[in-house]
Amino acid sequence: MKIGIIGGGIGGTAAAHALLSKGHDVTVFEQAPAFGEVGAGVQMTPNAVKAVKGLGLYDTLLESGFFPKAIVGRNWRTARENFRIDLGQEFQAHYDAPYIHVHRADLLDLFATQLPPECCRFGVKCTGVELTGRGARASFDDGSTFEADLIVGADGVRSAVRGSLFGTGDLRWTGHQCYRALVPTGGVVDHVNPDSTFWMGPNAHVVTYYVKGGEMVNIVAVTEATEWVDESWSTRASREDMLADFEGWHPDLAKLFSQVEEVYNWGLFDRDPMDGWTKGAVTLLGDACHPMLPFLSQGAAMAIEDAYVLGEALSLSRNDLAAGLAAYEAERRPRTSKVQLEARERGRTYHLPTEEEMAARDAEYARRAKEDPRTTGINTDWVYDYDPRGFASRVGELA
Ligand SMILES: Cc1cc2nc3c(=O)[nH]c(=O)nc-3n(C[C@H](O)[C@H](O)[C@H](O)COP(=O)(O)OP(=O)(O)OC[C@H]3O[C@@H](n4cnc5c(N)ncnc54)[C@H](O)[C@@H]3O)c2cc1C
């Protein structure tokens, strides 16, 4: 099939790789002058790593990945450990994949370097799509158009493709904003270590983890904001604002934040799950259809799972587009909807405002740890358990 993918982020490039490897004729349209990602980390949870295995890129991922020892929850003021999920051999064997931290640029490169240059068009912004008798047509801001058997909208939270066919109305400002920064690991302090650490405090939380093979600490520090904050990776903030917003938190965090040279802030938006994301020869993928709060570390993971499943679904349906897209959406929509809503719920439980509520939450974490350590804390066993590689056996023959 001739396929156009709008958006060359992590989702679009992963989808292009998946579809090219199935023999389709793929073109990616990216509005930026080149593929690029900002200086920040991504936690690749086992489900995402399984999708990367399915896409045949696992060994390359390992080259740029950092392997944390545990996911640890800590009290915001005392650094007391509230929960611990060990990420060692047993965890990896259970999920058939490790938990890996990567720099966003390395993750994008993992997929983008697989794409032949002639498949990629840069500096073209999609302004809309329409269905045609035989497929779909995308229009661009330079006046050009592109007709294909299938158009995939992988153009992020403000998707023009989604806007064209499903409307733009319901982007939700979640009332959260986050600071993000990278600090060299050289001068870091006790409790900021190779674990993936969730510091939970009143109306705020901080996540710290290593990236770049352990050379840098990635910091995501989330607060609640009364005023709307722009959704942009490139809005600069100040170290002083960051320190002021986390005044009274554990001294290790203050020491870490005081080493920040460049800090950005980002307003967090999501949407309600969609009732459907395919119309005729147009479908959506990644943040374009299921933007979510980053509190389960799943946005990129869901986009990569989508990419793998889309490639498989079109193969299994032997190019019966309607059957393939129906199977893709049937596999992906229930899962991504649940993850979207659960990520929103974590925005509440990570930010409980009073000491009493926090103590009750932490007691519940301890209770679950005794029952099954994999379900304690952020409680993501059900997220990590999913294996996109089982899709073919779940759906059987589609054609
Ligand atoms: C603070 C923070 C931390 C996060 N941490 C994690 C994590 O640890 N793990 C995880 O899995 N996820 C994480 N995420 C989520 C993850 O970053 C996103 O879900 C993921 O990047 C979505 O990828 P995408 O390709 O769907 O969209 P995007 O990354 O938004 O890519 C869309 C692409 O489309 C292009 N584009 C947009 N509009 C047009 C147009 N009209 N025409 C042409 N091109 C267009 C854009 O330039 C961009 O390149 C985090 C998010 C945030 C905010």
The ligand as a MOL file (V3000), in Angstrom:
LIG
                    3D

  0  0  0     0  0            999 V3000
M  V30 BEGIN CTAB
M  V30 COUNTS 53 58 0 0 0
M  V30 BEGIN ATOM
M  V30 1 C 7.2600 15.4820 30.8640 0
M  V30 2 C 6.9470 14.2730 30.0430 0
M  V30 3 C 7.5660 13.0670 30.3290 0
M  V30 4 C 7.2640 11.9250 29.5760 0
M  V30 5 N 7.8620 10.7410 29.8980 0
M  V30 6 C 7.5360 9.6280 29.2080 0
M  V30 7 C 8.1200 8.3770 29.5480 0
M  V30 8 O 8.9360 8.2770 30.4630 0
M  V30 9 N 7.7440 7.2620 28.8250 0
M  V30 10 C 6.8420 7.3340 27.7960 0
M  V30 11 O 6.5380 6.2980 27.1810 0
M  V30 12 N 6.2840 8.5280 27.4560 0
M  V30 13 C 6.6010 9.6670 28.1310 0
M  V30 14 N 6.0410 10.8510 27.7750 0
M  V30 15 C 5.0790 10.8930 26.6630 0
M  V30 16 C 5.7530 10.9630 25.3030 0
M  V30 17 O 6.6900 12.0050 25.2820 0
M  V30 18 C 4.7270 11.1950 24.2060 0
M  V30 19 O 3.5800 10.4430 24.4290 0
M  V30 20 C 5.3040 10.8230 22.8370 0
M  V30 21 O 6.3830 11.6500 22.5340 0
M  V30 22 C 4.2300 10.9170 21.7600 0
M  V30 23 O 4.8230 10.6540 20.5130 0
M  V30 24 P 4.0490 10.9960 19.1670 0
M  V30 25 O 4.9800 10.6440 18.0750 0
M  V30 26 O 2.6870 10.4210 19.1950 0
M  V30 27 O 3.8210 12.5780 19.2150 0
M  V30 28 P 4.8960 13.7480 19.1990 0
M  V30 29 O 6.1160 13.3750 19.9410 0
M  V30 30 O 4.1730 14.9800 19.6160 0
M  V30 31 O 5.3080 13.8730 17.6590 0
M  V30 32 C 4.4680 14.4850 16.7180 0
M  V30 33 C 5.3240 14.9080 15.5260 0
M  V30 34 O 4.4500 15.4280 14.5190 0
M  V30 35 C 4.9550 16.6610 14.0440 0
M  V30 36 N 3.7800 17.4240 13.6300 0
M  V30 37 C 2.8230 17.9490 14.4250 0
M  V30 38 N 1.8900 18.5500 13.6970 0
M  V30 39 C 2.2540 18.4050 12.4010 0
M  V30 40 C 1.6740 18.8080 11.1710 0
M  V30 41 N 0.5280 19.4950 11.1320 0
M  V30 42 N 2.3090 18.4730 10.0210 0
M  V30 43 C 3.4760 17.7700 10.0330 0
M  V30 44 N 4.0670 17.3850 11.1680 0
M  V30 45 C 3.4580 17.6670 12.3430 0
M  V30 46 C 5.6960 17.2570 15.2310 0
M  V30 47 O 6.6530 18.2060 14.8210 0
M  V30 48 C 6.3220 16.0180 15.8580 0
M  V30 49 O 7.5690 15.7000 15.2790 0
M  V30 50 C 6.3350 12.0150 28.5080 0
M  V30 51 C 5.7310 13.2180 28.1990 0
M  V30 52 C 6.0210 14.3550 28.9710 0
M  V30 53 C 5.3310 15.6480 28.6520 0
M  V30 END ATOM
M  V30 BEGIN BOND
M  V30 1 1 1 2
M  V30 2 1 2 3
M  V30 3 2 2 52
M  V30 4 2 3 4
M  V30 5 1 4 5
M  V30 6 1 4 50
M  V30 7 2 5 6
M  V30 8 1 6 7
M  V30 9 1 6 13
M  V30 10 2 7 8
M  V30 11 1 7 9
M  V30 12 1 9 10
M  V30 13 2 10 11
M  V30 14 1 10 12
M  V30 15 2 12 13
M  V30 16 1 13 14
M  V30 17 1 14 15
M  V30 18 1 14 50
M  V30 19 1 15 16
M  V30 20 1 16 17
M  V30 21 1 16 18
M  V30 22 1 18 19
M  V30 23 1 18 20
M  V30 24 1 20 21
M  V30 25 1 20 22
M  V30 26 1 22 23
M  V30 27 1 23 24
M  V30 28 2 24 25
M  V30 29 1 24 26
M  V30 30 1 24 27
M  V30 31 1 27 28
M  V30 32 2 28 29
M  V30 33 1 28 30
M  V30 34 1 28 31
M  V30 35 1 31 32
M  V30 36 1 32 33
M  V30 37 1 33 34
M  V30 38 1 33 48
M  V30 39 1 34 35
M  V30 40 1 35 36
M  V30 41 1 35 46
M  V30 42 1 36 37
M  V30 43 1 36 45
M  V30 44 2 37 38
M  V30 45 1 38 39
M  V30 46 1 39 40
M  V30 47 2 39 45
M  V30 48 1 40 41
M  V30 49 2 40 42
M  V30 50 1 42 43
M  V30 51 2 43 44
M  V30 52 1 44 45
M  V30 53 1 46 47
M  V30 54 1 46 48
M  V30 55 1 48 49
M  V30 56 2 50 51
M  V30 57 1 51 52
M  V30 58 1 52 53
M  V30 END BOND
M  V30 END CTAB
M  END
